[in-house]
Amino acid sequence: MHIPVLLKEAVDLLLGNGGKLYVDCTVGLGGHAKSILEKNPQAIVIGIDRDPQALELAEDNLKAFEGKFSLYHANFSELDQVLRMEGVSEVDGFLFDLGVSMLQLKSPRGFSFQKDERLDMRMNPEDRLTAYHVVNQYSERELERIFREYGEEPYAKRVAKAIVVARAKKPIETTGELVQVVTSVLPYRVGRIHPATRVFQAIRIEVNQELKSLEIALSKTLSFLRSGGRLVVISFHSLEDRIVKHFMKNHLKVLTKKPITPTIEEIRLNPACRSAKLRAGEKP
């Protein structure tokens, strides 16, 4: 079961404007949405997620609030289309909980380097681009670019070359095979981070166009947020956080001078949340 990160902090900030209509742009299994509906009996939640498996579980988890929520299978970059279908022109708040969910990590889609699975990494199984295509079809230069830009991998050039050499012998088909190629050319790293972490992050971001989708979605929130409407975003790595920070600074009244991070207790209960950062802003 996916544990909602920074649940109380996110929902309290979102509901702090006394509104009624909120959009959970990454509804997942419905954890944040359920808390919104519990804390504000007047609230209505429109939930969006690109993962149809998550939406099925969210529907079940929110069944006690029938009539108070609606769910849509879409990329959050399409939030304007979703809201037009709902006949909505103004909302009180948007919530984004970015990154990959525990559901996705545990599903056999190749998100994790800890299991040997077919290279996939699609959050939406209906999307065409897969990790297999990126690893086996992208040029060496393209691979180096995404490892450097999306993974901030200092050995991007070395890893890209190793992949191209390996796939010339046979296609790289599974996460285990990719891990072997990556670790064979990277120096040993001390600490919690696995040597393949940055490469896997970069490929996942490319497959799902995560940063581009985030930039599009954030810009679209502005035309729907009412005056006093709030935007709350939980990010999990510096690339996302940088986009969110600059967007809020340029367009909103910032409510979090410094990002809110999980407490030691929350990290103890849910180690996966340790890199989370929450930022919130309000439309003037």
C-alpha positions as CSV (number, residue, x, y, z in Angstrom):
1,M,0.0,0.0,0.0
2,H,1.4,3.4,-0.9
3,I,1.8,5.7,2.1
4,P,0.9,9.3,1.3
5,V,3.9,11.5,2.0
6,L,3.6,14.7,4.1
7,L,-0.1,14.0,4.3
8,K,-1.1,16.4,7.1
9,E,1.2,19.2,5.9
10,A,0.0,19.0,2.3
11,V,-3.7,18.8,3.1
12,D,-3.6,21.5,5.8
13,L,-1.9,23.9,3.4
14,L,-4.3,23.0,0.5
15,L,-7.4,23.5,2.6
16,G,-6.1,26.6,4.4
17,N,-8.0,28.9,2.0
18,G,-11.4,27.6,3.1
19,G,-12.3,26.4,-0.4
20,K,-14.4,23.6,-1.7
21,L,-13.2,22.4,-5.1
22,Y,-9.8,20.8,-5.3
23,V,-7.8,18.9,-8.0
24,D,-5.5,16.1,-7.0
25,C,-3.4,15.8,-10.1
26,T,-1.6,12.6,-9.0
27,V,-4.4,10.9,-7.1
28,G,-2.6,7.6,-7.0
29,L,-4.4,5.3,-4.5
30,G,-6.4,8.2,-3.1
31,G,-4.5,8.8,0.1
32,H,-4.4,12.6,-0.1
33,A,-7.8,12.8,-1.7
34,K,-9.4,10.8,1.1
35,S,-7.8,13.1,3.7
36,I,-9.1,16.2,1.9
37,L,-12.7,14.7,1.9
38,E,-12.4,13.7,5.6
39,K,-11.1,17.1,6.8
40,N,-13.6,19.2,4.7
41,P,-17.0,17.6,4.4
42,Q,-17.9,20.3,1.9
43,A,-15.0,19.4,-0.4
44,I,-15.2,18.0,-3.9
45,V,-12.1,16.4,-5.4
46,I,-11.3,15.8,-9.1
47,G,-8.6,13.2,-9.3
48,I,-6.2,12.7,-12.2
49,D,-3.7,9.9,-12.7
50,R,-1.9,8.4,-15.7
51,D,-1.9,4.9,-14.1
52,P,-5.2,3.0,-14.7
53,Q,-4.2,0.4,-12.0
54,A,-3.9,3.2,-9.4
55,L,-7.3,4.7,-10.4
56,E,-9.1,1.3,-9.9
57,L,-7.7,1.2,-6.3
58,A,-8.4,4.9,-5.7
59,E,-12.1,4.3,-6.7
60,D,-12.3,1.5,-4.1
61,N,-10.5,3.5,-1.4
62,L,-12.8,6.5,-1.9
63,K,-16.1,4.7,-2.1
64,A,-17.3,6.1,1.2
65,F,-17.3,9.5,-0.5
66,E,-19.4,8.6,-3.5
67,G,-20.7,11.7,-5.3
68,K,-17.9,13.8,-3.8
69,F,-15.2,12.9,-6.2
70,S,-14.5,12.1,-9.9
71,L,-11.5,10.3,-11.3
72,Y,-9.9,10.7,-14.7
73,H,-7.3,8.6,-16.6
74,A,-5.0,11.3,-18.0
75,N,-1.6,12.9,-17.8
76,F,-1.7,15.9,-15.4
77,S,-0.4,18.0,-18.3
78,E,-4.0,17.5,-19.7
79,L,-5.6,19.0,-16.6
80,D,-7.3,21.7,-18.7
81,Q,-9.1,19.1,-20.8
82,V,-10.2,17.3,-17.7
83,L,-11.6,20.4,-16.1
84,R,-13.4,21.4,-19.3
85,M,-15.1,17.9,-19.3
86,E,-16.2,18.6,-15.7
87,G,-17.5,22.0,-16.7
88,V,-15.1,23.7,-14.3
89,S,-13.6,27.1,-14.9
90,E,-12.2,27.9,-11.4
91,V,-10.8,25.8,-8.6
92,D,-9.6,26.4,-5.0
93,G,-6.5,24.3,-5.2
94,F,-4.2,21.9,-7.0
95,L,-2.1,19.2,-5.4
96,F,0.8,17.4,-7.0
97,D,2.6,14.4,-5.4
98,L,5.3,13.7,-7.9
99,G,7.6,10.8,-8.5
100,V,7.0,7.1,-8.8
101,S,4.6,5.4,-6.4
102,M,5.1,2.2,-4.3
103,L,2.5,0.6,-6.4
104,Q,4.5,1.2,-9.6
105,L,7.8,0.2,-7.9
106,K,6.2,-3.1,-6.8
107,S,4.4,-3.8,-10.1
108,P,6.4,-5.8,-12.8
109,R,7.1,-2.7,-15.0
110,G,10.9,-2.4,-14.6
111,F,10.9,0.7,-12.3
112,S,13.2,-0.9,-9.7
113,F,16.8,-2.1,-10.2
114,Q,16.3,-4.4,-7.2
115,K,14.3,-6.9,-9.4
116,D,15.1,-8.4,-12.8
117,E,12.1,-7.4,-15.0
118,R,11.6,-6.4,-18.6
119,L,12.6,-2.8,-19.3
120,D,9.4,-0.8,-19.4
121,M,9.0,2.1,-16.8
122,R,5.8,3.4,-18.3
123,M,3.5,5.0,-15.6
124,N,0.7,4.7,-18.2
125,P,0.9,1.2,-19.8
126,E,-0.8,2.7,-22.9
127,D,2.1,5.0,-23.7
128,R,4.2,4.0,-26.6
129,L,7.7,4.9,-25.5
130,T,9.4,2.3,-23.2
131,A,12.7,2.0,-21.3
132,Y,13.6,-0.8,-23.7
133,H,13.3,1.6,-26.7
134,V,15.3,4.3,-24.9
135,V,18.1,1.9,-23.9
136,N,18.3,0.0,-27.2
137,Q,17.4,2.7,-29.8
138,Y,18.6,6.0,-28.5
139,S,22.0,7.2,-29.9
140,E,25.0,7.3,-27.6
141,R,24.8,11.1,-27.7
142,E,21.1,11.1,-26.7
143,L,21.7,8.6,-23.9
144,E,24.6,10.7,-22.5
145,R,22.3,13.8,-22.6
146,I,19.5,12.2,-20.6
147,F,21.9,10.7,-18.1
148,R,23.5,14.0,-17.6
149,E,20.4,16.2,-17.6
150,Y,17.8,14.0,-15.9
151,G,20.1,11.8,-13.8
152,E,22.8,14.3,-13.0
153,E,25.1,11.3,-13.5
154,P,28.8,12.5,-13.5
155,Y,29.8,9.5,-15.6
156,A,27.1,9.9,-18.2
157,K,29.5,9.6,-21.2
158,R,31.0,6.4,-19.8
159,V,27.6,4.8,-19.1
160,A,26.2,5.7,-22.5
161,K,29.2,4.2,-24.3
162,A,29.0,1.0,-22.3
163,I,25.3,0.6,-23.2
164,V,25.9,1.1,-26.9
165,V,28.8,-1.5,-26.8
166,A,26.7,-4.0,-24.9
167,R,23.6,-3.7,-27.0
168,A,25.6,-4.2,-30.2
169,K,26.1,-7.8,-29.0
170,K,22.5,-8.4,-28.0
171,P,19.6,-6.2,-27.0
172,I,19.5,-5.2,-23.3
173,E,16.1,-6.6,-22.3
174,T,15.8,-6.5,-18.5
175,T,16.6,-4.3,-15.6
176,G,19.1,-6.8,-14.3
177,E,21.0,-6.7,-17.6
178,L,21.0,-2.9,-17.5
179,V,22.3,-2.8,-13.9
180,Q,25.2,-5.1,-14.9
181,V,26.2,-2.9,-17.8
182,V,25.9,0.3,-15.7
183,T,27.8,-1.0,-12.6
184,S,30.5,-2.5,-14.7
185,V,31.8,1.0,-15.7
186,L,31.0,3.0,-12.5
187,P,33.3,3.4,-9.6
188,Y,32.0,1.9,-6.3
189,R,29.9,4.4,-4.4
190,V,29.8,4.5,-0.6
191,G,26.4,5.2,1.0
192,R,22.7,4.4,0.5
193,I,22.5,5.3,-3.2
194,H,22.8,2.3,-5.6
195,P,25.3,3.0,-8.5
196,A,22.4,2.6,-11.1
197,T,20.0,5.0,-9.3
198,R,20.7,8.1,-11.4
199,V,20.6,6.2,-14.7
200,F,17.3,4.5,-13.8
201,Q,15.9,7.9,-12.8
202,A,17.0,9.5,-16.0
203,I,15.4,6.8,-18.2
204,R,12.2,6.9,-16.2
205,I,12.0,10.7,-16.6
206,E,12.6,10.4,-20.3
207,V,10.0,7.5,-20.8
208,N,7.3,9.4,-19.0
209,Q,8.3,12.9,-20.0
210,E,8.0,13.9,-16.4
211,L,9.7,17.3,-16.3
212,K,8.1,18.5,-19.5
213,S,4.7,17.4,-18.2
214,L,5.3,19.1,-14.9
215,E,6.2,22.4,-16.6
216,I,3.1,22.3,-18.8
217,A,0.8,21.3,-15.9
218,L,2.0,24.1,-13.6
219,S,1.5,26.7,-16.3
220,K,-2.0,25.5,-16.9
221,T,-3.0,25.7,-13.2
222,L,-2.8,29.5,-13.3
223,S,-5.8,30.0,-15.6
224,F,-8.0,27.9,-13.2
225,L,-6.8,28.9,-9.8
226,R,-9.1,31.5,-8.2
227,S,-7.7,34.5,-6.4
228,G,-6.6,32.9,-3.1
229,G,-6.4,29.5,-4.7
230,R,-3.5,27.3,-3.6
231,L,-0.9,25.1,-5.3
232,V,0.8,22.4,-3.2
233,V,3.6,20.3,-4.8
234,I,5.6,17.4,-3.3
235,S,8.7,16.7,-5.2
236,F,11.4,14.0,-4.8
237,H,14.5,15.2,-6.6
238,S,16.3,18.5,-7.3
239,L,15.2,18.7,-10.9
240,E,11.5,18.7,-10.0
241,D,12.0,21.0,-7.0
242,R,13.9,23.5,-9.0
243,I,11.0,23.8,-11.5
244,V,8.4,24.1,-8.8
245,K,10.5,26.7,-6.8
246,H,11.0,29.0,-9.8
247,F,7.3,28.7,-10.9
248,M,6.0,29.6,-7.5
249,K,8.5,32.5,-7.1
250,N,7.5,33.9,-10.5
251,H,3.7,33.5,-10.3
252,L,2.4,33.0,-6.8
253,K,2.7,34.3,-3.3
254,V,5.0,31.7,-1.7
255,L,3.6,30.2,1.5
256,T,6.7,28.1,2.3
257,K,9.8,30.2,2.5
258,K,11.8,26.9,2.9
259,P,10.4,23.6,1.6
260,I,8.7,21.4,4.2
261,T,10.5,18.0,4.6
262,P,9.4,14.9,6.4
263,T,10.0,14.5,10.2
264,I,12.4,11.9,11.5
265,E,9.4,9.9,12.6
266,E,7.8,9.9,9.2
267,I,11.1,8.8,7.6
268,R,11.4,6.0,10.1
269,L,7.9,4.8,9.2
270,N,8.4,5.4,5.5
271,P,12.1,5.6,4.4
272,A,11.0,6.2,0.8
273,C,9.9,9.7,1.7
274,R,13.3,10.9,3.0
275,S,14.0,13.1,-0.1
276,A,10.5,14.7,-0.3
277,K,10.1,18.4,-0.4
278,L,6.8,20.3,-0.2
279,R,6.3,23.8,-1.5
280,A,3.1,25.8,-1.5
281,G,1.9,29.0,-3.1
282,E,-1.2,31.1,-3.3
283,K,-2.5,33.0,-6.3
284,P,-2.8,36.7,-5.5
